Amino acid sequence: MVGSDRIDKLIAAVPAALALRAGLDLGIFTRLGSSAVTADGLGAALQVEPDRLSRLLYALASIGLLEVNDGQFRNGAEASAFLDASKPTYRGGDHALLRELWGADLLTAESLRQNRPAALHDFSEAG
């Protein structure tokens, strides 16, 4: 019998990737640096509503990018090494490009239906 494991993994990967992108867009990993901060403190620093931010922080913790202890969030080892813009090993600089590319990817079916690009990027010239 054929299982749906591959499909389940693909579906599960989307929220995690979008949480990562939101964290990069908001500058969460850089703002945390090497400190531990509550959702209230981080929300004030980022000028976003702490209760809503808390859900994102717990999502980032659930995928291992943040650690949470007694309501305080800190970068996990990988986030500390690669997602804090103050570090020379920072890899998060492509998040604006990812936003644009993923946005275009979400319009793939619409582009095919309309037989024209539905996003700003036109990949018709791509090799």
C-alpha positions as CSV (number, residue, x, y, z in Angstrom):
1,M,0.0,0.0,0.0
2,V,1.2,3.5,-0.8
3,G,1.5,5.9,2.1
4,S,1.3,9.7,2.2
5,D,4.5,10.3,4.2
6,R,6.1,12.4,1.5
7,I,3.0,14.6,1.2
8,D,2.7,14.9,5.0
9,K,6.4,16.0,5.2
10,L,5.9,18.6,2.5
11,I,2.8,20.1,4.1
12,A,4.5,20.2,7.5
13,A,7.6,22.0,6.1
14,V,5.6,25.0,5.0
15,P,4.6,26.5,8.4
16,A,8.2,26.0,9.6
17,A,9.7,27.7,6.6
18,L,7.2,30.6,7.0
19,A,8.0,30.9,10.7
20,L,11.7,31.1,9.8
21,R,11.0,33.9,7.3
22,A,8.8,35.8,9.7
23,G,11.5,35.6,12.3
24,L,14.1,36.9,9.9
25,D,11.7,39.7,8.6
26,L,11.2,40.9,12.2
27,G,14.8,40.6,13.1
28,I,14.1,38.3,16.0
29,F,17.3,36.3,16.0
30,T,19.5,39.4,15.8
31,R,17.5,41.2,18.5
32,L,17.9,38.2,20.8
33,G,21.6,37.9,20.2
34,S,23.0,36.0,23.1
35,S,20.3,37.2,25.6
36,A,17.1,35.6,26.8
37,V,14.0,37.7,26.6
38,T,10.3,37.3,27.3
39,A,7.7,37.8,24.6
40,D,6.7,41.0,26.3
41,G,10.2,42.4,26.3
42,L,10.9,41.3,22.7
43,G,7.5,42.6,21.6
44,A,8.3,46.0,23.1
45,A,11.7,46.1,21.4
46,L,10.3,45.1,18.0
47,Q,7.1,47.2,18.5
48,V,4.8,44.3,17.9
49,E,2.0,42.9,20.0
50,P,3.5,40.4,22.5
51,D,0.7,37.9,22.5
52,R,0.8,37.5,18.8
53,L,4.6,37.5,18.8
54,S,4.5,34.8,21.5
55,R,2.8,32.3,19.0
56,L,5.6,32.9,16.5
57,L,8.3,32.5,19.2
58,Y,6.8,29.2,20.3
59,A,6.6,28.1,16.7
60,L,10.3,28.9,16.3
61,A,11.1,27.0,19.5
62,S,9.1,24.0,18.2
63,I,11.4,23.8,15.2
64,G,14.5,24.2,17.3
65,L,15.6,27.7,16.2
66,L,14.8,29.1,19.6
67,E,15.0,27.7,23.1
68,V,12.4,28.7,25.8
69,N,12.9,28.4,29.5
70,D,10.6,29.9,32.1
71,G,8.9,32.1,29.5
72,Q,12.3,33.5,28.2
73,F,13.4,32.9,24.6
74,R,16.9,32.7,23.4
75,N,18.5,31.7,20.1
76,G,19.2,28.0,19.7
77,A,22.8,27.1,18.6
78,E,22.0,27.1,14.8
79,A,20.0,30.4,15.0
80,S,22.8,31.9,17.0
81,A,25.5,30.8,14.5
82,F,23.6,31.6,11.2
83,L,20.6,33.8,11.8
84,D,22.0,36.6,14.0
85,A,23.0,39.4,11.6
86,S,25.8,40.5,13.9
87,K,27.7,37.3,13.3
88,P,30.1,36.8,10.3
89,T,28.4,33.5,9.6
90,Y,25.0,35.1,9.1
91,R,22.9,33.4,6.4
92,G,19.6,35.2,6.8
93,G,20.3,38.0,4.4
94,D,18.3,36.4,1.6
95,H,15.0,36.6,3.4
96,A,13.7,39.5,1.3
97,L,14.6,37.5,-1.8
98,L,12.9,34.5,-0.4
99,R,9.8,36.5,0.3
100,E,9.6,37.6,-3.3
101,L,10.5,34.1,-4.7
102,W,8.1,32.2,-2.4
103,G,5.4,34.8,-3.2
104,A,5.9,34.1,-6.9
105,D,5.9,30.3,-6.3
106,L,2.5,30.6,-4.6
107,L,1.2,32.0,-7.9
108,T,2.5,29.2,-10.1
109,A,-0.9,27.7,-10.8
110,E,-2.4,31.1,-11.5
111,S,0.4,31.9,-13.9
112,L,-0.2,28.6,-15.8
113,R,-4.0,29.3,-15.9
114,Q,-3.5,32.8,-17.3
115,N,-0.6,31.8,-19.5
116,R,1.3,34.8,-18.3
117,P,3.4,35.7,-15.2
118,A,1.1,36.3,-12.2
119,A,4.1,37.6,-10.1
120,L,6.6,40.4,-10.7
121,H,9.3,37.9,-11.6
122,D,9.1,36.5,-15.1
123,F,11.1,33.3,-15.3
124,S,10.3,32.8,-19.0
125,E,13.9,33.8,-19.9
126,A,15.5,31.4,-17.3
127,G,17.5,28.6,-18.7
